[in-house]
Amino acid sequence: MPESAPEVPEQVPDDPALAVPRARLVARLLRHTRAGELGIPAVLPEVMTMRLDGPERTLCGIYEPCVALVVQGSKRVDIGEQAYVYDPQRFFVTPLDLPAVATIFEATPERPFLSVALRIDMREVATLILEGVLPPPAAPAGERRAMATGRLDAPLLDAFDRLLALLDEPAHVRTLAPLVRREITYRLLAGEAGWRLRQIAAVDSQGHQVARAIEQLRARYGEALRIEELARLAHMSVSTFHHHFKALTGMSPLQYQKQLRLAEARRLMLTEHLDAATAAYRVGYESASQFSREYSRQFGAPPMRDIAEMRASA
């Protein structure tokens, strides 16, 4: 787990304009989800919802390019050496595929944790940039991370509410959902997080080149890492590629690959009931003892004990 303290959001008064659309979103999520469920609505496959009635020790997986809202409760996401905390007043955004470990807070059966995420279409991002209708981005000095939290405003929350409202009107999804998704993408690009998306979407940018290498790394994470091959794919020297990769993701290519492997091994043991040694071999480890050590550091317990505890809590 990362050793850095979480990026605790600045405590600011809740915006009264958020209350009404947030209440509608809470009602919609309670109606369309079940306790303990990570769902993808059939009519809105770009959307992912989550409902948990109790705090979870750890959740791991891959964040695809997305914008995520916590509608009720709070959540900490550990990516590389950095931690991000967001709640009903902040959103989380990433334009890259990133392995992450998450912890849920403030969840009870009476007041469950509720969240919704929308997958970002980077082609839509590029189209909006090329149309030239966006205000110029303002990047924080010295900041390069691709992922961030940002202050949630009423227009963005209202757009999410209108998107999920289509779950009750499936006949209108085909026509209206693309319009609302485009609006959400536009609002992200026009806001404080916009430059993070632009640095990945621009074809001639270093961020875009690193993103291409990440696609290759995700597809072949079980193979021996060849940093020279990834650097060549990104059209960079090895040292330049390593520098930009860590600046964007908060981890080295080797750390990125390790977290991909551990997350996939955990999934295999939990859902396919593989033993630790088989799961380790399946994701590319040659040493079961090394796998056990790295797994324990990542998740706080040896593989089989961790899986047993997760099944017991479920």
C-alpha positions as CSV (number, residue, x, y, z in Angstrom):
1,M,0.0,0.0,0.0
2,P,1.2,3.6,-0.6
3,E,3.0,5.2,2.3
4,S,2.0,8.7,1.5
5,A,-0.8,10.4,3.5
6,P,-4.1,10.7,1.6
7,E,-4.8,13.8,-0.4
8,V,-7.5,15.1,2.0
9,P,-9.9,17.4,0.3
10,E,-10.2,20.9,1.6
11,Q,-13.2,21.2,3.9
12,V,-15.6,23.6,2.3
13,P,-19.3,24.2,2.9
14,D,-21.6,22.0,0.8
15,D,-23.1,23.8,-2.2
16,P,-26.9,24.1,-1.7
17,A,-27.3,23.8,-5.5
18,L,-26.1,20.2,-5.2
19,A,-28.8,19.0,-2.8
20,V,-31.6,18.4,-5.2
21,P,-29.8,16.6,-8.1
22,R,-27.9,14.6,-5.4
23,A,-31.1,13.5,-3.7
24,R,-32.5,12.4,-7.1
25,L,-29.3,10.4,-7.8
26,V,-29.4,8.7,-4.4
27,A,-33.0,7.7,-5.1
28,R,-32.2,6.4,-8.6
29,L,-29.1,4.4,-7.4
30,L,-31.1,2.9,-4.5
31,R,-33.8,1.9,-7.0
32,H,-31.5,0.4,-9.6
33,T,-28.8,-1.3,-7.5
34,R,-28.6,-4.0,-4.8
35,A,-26.4,-4.2,-1.7
36,G,-22.8,-5.3,-2.4
37,E,-23.3,-4.9,-6.1
38,L,-20.9,-3.5,-8.7
39,G,-23.2,-3.0,-11.7
40,I,-23.1,-2.1,-15.4
41,P,-26.7,-1.2,-16.6
42,A,-27.5,-3.1,-19.8
43,V,-28.9,0.0,-21.5
44,L,-26.0,2.2,-20.4
45,P,-22.9,0.0,-20.6
46,E,-20.5,3.0,-20.3
47,V,-21.8,3.5,-16.7
48,M,-20.7,1.6,-13.6
49,T,-22.6,1.8,-10.3
50,M,-21.6,0.7,-6.8
51,R,-23.6,0.1,-3.7
52,L,-22.1,-1.1,-0.4
53,D,-23.8,-1.4,2.9
54,G,-20.6,-1.6,5.0
55,P,-17.0,-0.5,4.8
56,E,-14.8,-2.7,2.8
57,R,-11.2,-3.5,3.7
58,T,-9.8,-3.2,0.2
59,L,-11.1,-3.2,-3.3
60,C,-8.7,-3.6,-6.2
61,G,-9.0,-3.3,-9.9
62,I,-8.2,-1.2,-13.0
63,Y,-9.6,2.3,-13.4
64,E,-10.3,2.8,-17.1
65,P,-10.5,6.4,-18.4
66,C,-13.4,7.6,-16.4
67,V,-15.0,10.3,-14.2
68,A,-16.4,9.0,-10.9
69,L,-18.8,10.5,-8.4
70,V,-19.4,9.4,-4.8
71,V,-23.1,10.2,-4.2
72,Q,-23.1,9.0,-0.6
73,G,-20.2,8.1,1.7
74,S,-16.5,8.6,0.9
75,K,-13.7,6.7,-0.8
76,R,-9.9,6.6,-0.8
77,V,-8.1,5.5,-3.9
78,D,-4.4,4.5,-3.8
79,I,-2.6,4.8,-7.1
80,G,1.1,4.3,-7.0
81,E,2.5,6.4,-4.2
82,Q,-0.4,8.8,-4.1
83,A,-3.7,8.6,-2.4
84,Y,-6.9,10.4,-3.4
85,V,-10.0,10.9,-1.2
86,Y,-13.3,12.0,-2.7
87,D,-16.8,12.3,-1.4
88,P,-20.2,13.9,-2.5
89,Q,-18.5,17.3,-3.0
90,R,-15.7,16.1,-5.3
91,F,-15.2,14.0,-8.4
92,F,-12.3,11.7,-9.4
93,V,-11.1,11.6,-13.0
94,T,-8.4,9.7,-14.9
95,P,-7.7,9.6,-18.7
96,L,-5.4,6.5,-18.3
97,D,-5.9,2.9,-17.4
98,L,-4.5,2.7,-13.8
99,P,-4.3,-0.1,-11.3
100,A,-5.7,1.0,-8.0
101,V,-6.6,-0.1,-4.5
102,A,-9.7,1.5,-3.0
103,T,-11.1,1.7,0.5
104,I,-14.7,2.7,1.2
105,F,-15.7,4.8,4.2
106,E,-19.0,5.9,5.7
107,A,-21.2,3.0,4.6
108,T,-24.0,1.4,6.6
109,P,-27.2,-0.5,5.7
110,E,-29.2,2.6,6.7
111,R,-27.0,4.9,4.6
112,P,-25.1,2.8,2.0
113,F,-22.1,4.0,0.0
114,L,-23.3,4.9,-3.5
115,S,-21.2,5.9,-6.5
116,V,-21.4,6.2,-10.2
117,A,-18.7,6.3,-12.9
118,L,-18.8,7.1,-16.6
119,R,-16.2,5.7,-19.0
120,I,-14.6,8.6,-20.9
121,D,-14.3,8.2,-24.6
122,M,-11.0,9.7,-25.5
123,R,-12.0,10.0,-29.1
124,E,-14.8,12.3,-28.0
125,V,-12.3,14.3,-26.0
126,A,-10.1,14.6,-29.2
127,T,-13.2,15.7,-31.2
128,L,-14.1,18.4,-28.8
129,I,-10.6,19.7,-28.7
130,L,-10.4,19.8,-32.5
131,E,-13.7,21.7,-32.8
132,G,-12.0,24.6,-31.0
133,V,-14.9,25.5,-28.8
134,L,-13.2,25.0,-25.4
135,P,-11.6,27.7,-23.2
136,P,-7.8,27.5,-22.9
137,P,-6.7,25.0,-20.2
138,A,-4.9,26.3,-17.1
139,A,-2.5,23.6,-15.8
140,P,-1.2,23.9,-12.2
141,A,2.5,24.8,-12.2
142,G,4.7,21.7,-12.1
143,E,1.7,19.3,-11.9
144,R,1.8,16.3,-14.3
145,R,-0.4,13.6,-12.8
146,A,-3.0,12.3,-15.2
147,M,-5.5,11.6,-12.3
148,A,-7.0,14.0,-9.8
149,T,-10.0,15.0,-7.7
150,G,-11.9,18.2,-8.4
151,R,-14.6,20.3,-6.9
152,L,-18.1,19.0,-8.1
153,D,-20.4,21.7,-9.4
154,A,-24.2,21.6,-10.0
155,P,-24.1,21.4,-13.8
156,L,-21.9,18.3,-13.8
157,L,-24.0,16.6,-11.1
158,D,-27.2,17.5,-12.9
159,A,-25.8,16.0,-16.1
160,F,-25.1,12.7,-14.3
161,D,-28.6,12.8,-12.8
162,R,-30.1,13.2,-16.3
163,L,-27.9,10.3,-17.6
164,L,-29.1,7.9,-14.9
165,A,-32.7,9.1,-15.4
166,L,-32.6,7.3,-18.7
167,L,-32.6,4.0,-16.8
168,D,-36.3,4.7,-16.3
169,E,-36.7,5.6,-20.0
170,P,-34.8,3.0,-21.9
171,A,-36.6,3.8,-25.2
172,H,-34.8,7.2,-25.2
173,V,-31.3,6.0,-24.4
174,R,-30.1,5.6,-28.0
175,T,-30.9,9.2,-28.8
176,L,-30.3,11.1,-25.5
177,A,-27.5,9.2,-23.9
178,P,-24.8,10.3,-26.4
179,L,-25.8,13.9,-25.9
180,V,-25.5,13.8,-22.1
181,R,-22.2,11.9,-22.3
182,R,-20.9,14.6,-24.6
183,E,-22.1,17.3,-22.2
184,I,-20.3,15.6,-19.3
185,T,-17.1,15.3,-21.4
186,Y,-17.4,19.0,-22.4
187,R,-17.8,20.1,-18.8
188,L,-14.8,18.2,-17.7
189,L,-12.7,19.7,-20.5
190,A,-13.9,23.2,-19.7
191,G,-13.2,22.8,-16.0
192,E,-10.3,22.5,-13.7
193,A,-9.5,18.9,-14.8
194,G,-9.6,19.7,-18.5
195,W,-5.9,19.9,-19.1
196,R,-5.4,16.4,-17.7
197,L,-7.6,15.0,-20.4
198,R,-6.0,17.2,-23.1
199,Q,-2.5,16.0,-22.3
200,I,-3.5,12.4,-23.1
201,A,-5.8,13.1,-26.0
202,A,-3.4,15.3,-28.1
203,V,-1.9,12.8,-30.6
204,D,1.5,14.5,-30.7
205,S,1.8,14.8,-26.9
206,Q,4.1,12.9,-24.6
207,G,1.0,11.9,-22.6
208,H,-0.6,10.3,-25.7
209,Q,2.6,8.4,-26.4
210,V,2.8,7.0,-22.9
211,A,-0.9,6.0,-23.1
212,R,-0.1,3.9,-26.2
213,A,2.6,2.1,-24.2
214,I,0.2,1.6,-21.3
215,E,-2.2,-0.2,-23.7
216,Q,0.6,-2.6,-24.7
217,L,1.6,-3.1,-21.1
218,R,-2.0,-3.9,-20.1
219,A,-2.4,-6.4,-22.9
220,R,0.9,-8.2,-22.1
221,Y,1.3,-7.8,-18.4
222,G,2.0,-11.5,-17.9
223,E,5.1,-11.3,-20.1
224,A,8.6,-10.2,-19.0
225,L,8.7,-6.4,-19.1
226,R,10.8,-5.0,-21.9
227,I,11.2,-1.3,-21.1
228,E,13.1,-0.7,-24.3
229,E,10.2,-2.0,-26.4
230,L,7.7,0.2,-24.6
231,A,10.0,3.2,-24.9
232,R,10.3,2.6,-28.6
233,L,6.6,2.4,-29.0
234,A,6.3,5.8,-27.3
235,H,9.1,7.2,-29.5
236,M,11.2,8.1,-26.5
237,S,14.6,7.1,-25.0
238,V,14.4,4.7,-22.1
239,S,15.2,7.4,-19.5
240,T,12.7,9.9,-21.0
241,F,10.0,7.3,-21.2
242,H,10.6,6.2,-17.6
243,H,10.4,9.9,-16.5
244,H,7.2,10.7,-18.3
245,F,5.5,7.4,-17.3
246,K,6.1,8.0,-13.6
247,A,5.2,11.7,-13.9
248,L,1.8,10.7,-15.4
249,T,0.9,7.6,-13.4
250,G,2.8,8.1,-10.1
251,M,4.6,4.7,-10.5
252,S,7.3,3.2,-12.6
253,P,6.5,0.8,-15.5
254,L,7.7,-2.1,-13.3
255,Q,5.4,-1.0,-10.4
256,Y,2.5,-0.6,-12.8
257,Q,3.0,-4.2,-14.2
258,K,3.3,-5.6,-10.6
259,Q,0.0,-4.0,-9.6
260,L,-1.7,-5.3,-12.7
261,R,-0.5,-8.8,-11.9
262,L,-1.5,-8.7,-8.3
263,A,-5.0,-7.4,-9.0
264,E,-5.6,-10.0,-11.7
265,A,-4.2,-12.8,-9.4
266,R,-6.6,-11.7,-6.6
267,R,-9.5,-11.8,-9.1
268,L,-8.5,-15.3,-10.2
269,M,-8.3,-16.6,-6.7
270,L,-11.6,-15.0,-5.7
271,T,-13.8,-15.7,-8.7
272,E,-12.2,-18.8,-10.3
273,H,-11.0,-20.4,-7.0
274,L,-7.4,-20.9,-8.0
275,D,-4.8,-21.6,-5.4
276,A,-2.1,-19.0,-4.8
277,A,0.7,-20.8,-6.7
278,T,-1.5,-21.3,-9.8
279,A,-2.8,-17.7,-9.8
280,A,0.8,-16.5,-9.5
281,Y,2.0,-18.5,-12.4
282,R,-1.0,-17.5,-14.5
283,V,-0.2,-13.8,-14.2
284,G,3.5,-14.1,-14.9
285,Y,5.2,-14.8,-11.5
286,E,8.0,-17.4,-11.5
287,S,8.4,-17.5,-7.8
288,A,5.4,-18.3,-5.5
289,S,7.3,-16.9,-2.5
290,Q,7.9,-13.6,-4.2
291,F,4.3,-13.4,-5.2
292,S,3.2,-14.1,-1.6
293,R,5.5,-11.4,-0.3
294,E,4.4,-8.7,-2.8
295,Y,0.8,-9.7,-2.4
296,S,1.0,-9.3,1.4
297,R,2.6,-5.9,1.1
298,Q,-0.2,-4.8,-1.3
299,F,-3.2,-6.2,0.4
300,G,-2.1,-6.6,4.0
301,A,-2.4,-10.4,4.3
302,P,-1.0,-13.5,2.6
303,P,-3.0,-14.5,-0.5
304,M,-5.2,-17.4,0.8
305,R,-5.9,-15.7,4.1
306,D,-6.9,-12.5,2.3
307,I,-9.3,-14.4,0.0
308,A,-10.8,-16.4,2.9
309,E,-11.5,-13.1,4.7
310,M,-13.0,-11.5,1.7
311,R,-15.3,-14.5,1.2
312,A,-16.3,-14.6,4.9
313,S,-17.1,-10.9,4.8
314,A,-19.2,-11.4,1.6
